[in-house]
Amino acid sequence: MELVKPGININFVGMLKYCVAFSIGLTLLCFISLGWRGLNYGIDFAGGTLVQLKFNKTTSADDIRKTMVSIGIDDAIIQPVGKDEVVVRTAKSSSEIKGLSSKIDEALKTAFGQGAYEVRRVEVVGPKVGKDLTKKAILAVIFSWIGMLIYITIRFEFPHALGGIIGVIHDVLIVVGIFSLLNKEFTLTFVAAC
């Protein structure tokens, strides 16, 4: 199977100006978004509680939100993740509200009835742990860049290593900026992918 026919000439160097202009424009847009909007930090970095629920029938986000407000969780973010399944996120943690998981469970039983839902997972991260994870994630990314710089310098030459690392940093900044533009959740999984 021949995907590229012989004799095809594409003038990549001739498109250099357009690609550089596009890259600079996208990088500036990402910096503006990061400065203006910031990142939507996940539970890993921001701290708080995440509860994933599977309901037996379709349940509206407003009904779930009213249930959360009834136990003092005014900042609940309800996000559908599948058929009749939702993730409830709040900045509050068990250290701030005693027995948060059991309070949520009792409120849901009262509102929707026994057996109307199933708790799939509960994650709780304190604010100190979130700050520590943020620091360690930043250090991990920086050390990985330094390690790549050293390896490429030894294996090839320093100018190639510097160009490669600048390219990697550029790509990471673009992807982080796109996460900011689209308001996607920024988690440890994303940091590991960097």
C-alpha positions in Angstrom: 0.0 0.0 0.0 1.6 3.3 -1.1 0.5 6.3 0.9 2.9 8.8 -0.5 3.4 8.7 -4.2 6.9 9.0 -5.6 8.0 12.4 -6.9 5.9 14.4 -4.5 7.6 17.6 -3.5 6.2 19.7 -0.6 7.9 23.0 0.1 8.1 22.8 3.9 10.8 25.4 4.1 8.7 27.8 2.0 5.9 27.6 4.7 8.3 28.4 7.5 7.1 32.0 7.9 3.5 30.9 8.2 4.3 28.2 10.7 6.4 30.5 12.9 3.6 33.2 12.8 1.0 30.6 13.7 3.2 29.2 16.5 3.8 32.7 17.9 0.1 33.6 17.7 -1.0 30.4 19.4 1.7 30.8 22.2 0.6 34.4 22.8 -3.1 33.3 23.0 -2.1 30.5 25.5 -0.2 33.0 27.7 -3.2 35.4 27.6 -5.6 32.6 28.6 -3.3 31.4 31.4 -2.9 34.9 32.7 -6.6 35.9 32.4 -8.4 32.6 33.1 -5.7 30.4 34.8 -6.1 26.6 35.0 -9.0 24.6 36.2 -7.1 22.6 38.8 -8.4 19.1 39.6 -8.8 17.6 43.0 -5.1 16.6 42.9 -3.9 20.2 43.0 -6.7 22.2 44.5 -7.7 19.8 47.3 -11.3 18.9 48.1 -13.6 15.9 47.6 -14.7 14.0 44.6 -17.6 11.6 44.6 -18.6 9.5 41.6 -22.2 8.3 41.6 -24.2 5.9 39.4 -27.9 6.4 39.5 -30.5 3.8 38.6 -32.5 6.3 36.5 -31.8 9.7 34.9 -31.3 12.3 37.6 -31.0 16.0 37.0 -27.9 18.0 38.1 -30.2 20.5 39.8 -31.7 17.8 42.0 -28.2 16.7 43.0 -27.1 20.3 43.6 -30.1 20.9 45.9 -29.2 17.9 47.9 -25.6 19.1 48.3 -26.8 22.6 49.3 -29.0 21.0 52.0 -25.9 19.7 53.8 -23.9 22.9 53.4 -22.0 22.2 50.2 -22.8 25.3 48.1 -19.8 25.0 45.7 -20.6 21.6 44.3 -19.7 21.0 40.7 -21.8 18.3 39.1 -20.4 16.8 35.9 -22.1 14.0 33.9 -19.6 11.3 33.0 -21.8 8.6 31.3 -25.3 7.3 31.2 -26.9 8.1 34.6 -23.4 8.7 36.1 -22.1 11.9 37.6 -19.0 13.2 39.4 -19.7 15.7 42.3 -16.7 17.9 43.1 -16.4 20.3 46.0 -13.5 22.3 47.5 -14.5 21.1 50.9 -12.7 18.1 52.5 -13.4 15.8 55.3 -11.1 17.9 57.6 -13.4 20.9 57.1 -16.7 19.0 57.5 -16.7 16.1 59.9 -17.9 12.9 58.1 -18.4 14.5 54.8 -18.8 11.2 52.9 -21.4 9.9 55.3 -23.3 13.3 55.2 -23.4 13.1 51.4 -24.6 9.5 51.5 -27.4 10.3 54.0 -28.5 13.3 52.1 -28.7 11.3 48.8 -30.6 8.5 50.6 -33.1 11.0 51.9 -33.5 12.8 48.5 -33.5 9.8 46.1 -34.2 6.7 48.3 -32.3 3.7 49.4 -30.7 1.8 46.5 -31.4 4.6 43.9 -27.7 5.2 43.5 -24.3 3.6 43.9 -21.2 5.3 45.1 -18.4 4.3 42.7 -15.5 6.2 44.3 -14.7 8.9 46.8 -11.4 10.8 46.7 -10.4 13.3 49.3 -7.3 15.5 49.1 -6.4 18.1 51.7 -5.2 21.6 50.7 -1.7 21.0 52.1 -1.4 17.8 50.1 -2.6 19.6 47.0 0.1 22.3 47.4 2.7 19.7 47.9 1.6 17.8 44.8 1.7 21.1 42.8 5.3 21.8 43.9 6.4 18.2 43.2 4.7 18.2 39.8 6.5 21.4 38.7 9.8 20.0 39.9 9.2 16.7 38.1 8.6 18.5 34.8 11.7 20.8 35.2 13.9 17.9 36.1 12.7 15.8 33.2 13.6 18.7 30.8 17.1 19.0 32.4 17.6 15.2 32.1 16.6 15.3 28.4 18.9 18.3 27.8 21.9 16.4 29.4 21.1 13.2 27.5 20.7 14.9 24.1 23.9 16.9 24.7 25.9 13.7 25.4 24.3 11.7 22.6 24.4 14.5 19.9 25.5 18.1 20.4 24.4 20.9 22.7 22.7 23.0 19.9 20.5 20.0 19.1 19.8 19.4 22.7 18.8 23.1 23.3 16.6 23.1 20.2 14.9 19.9 21.3 14.2 21.1 24.8 12.9 24.5 23.5 10.6 22.5 21.2 9.4 20.3 24.2 8.8 23.4 26.4 6.9 25.1 23.5 4.7 22.0 23.1 3.9 21.7 26.8 3.1 25.4 27.0 0.7 25.1 24.1 -1.1 22.1 25.5 -1.4 23.8 29.0 -2.7 26.9 27.3 -5.3 24.9 25.4 -6.4 23.3 28.7 -6.8 26.8 30.0 -8.7 28.0 26.9 -11.1 25.0 27.0 -11.4 25.1 30.8 -10.4 21.4 31.0 -9.5 19.9 34.3 -5.7 19.9 35.0 -4.7 16.8 36.9 -1.6 14.7 37.8 -2.4 12.4 34.8 -1.8 15.4 32.5 1.5 16.2 34.3 2.6 12.6 33.8 1.9 12.8 30.1 4.1 15.9 29.9 
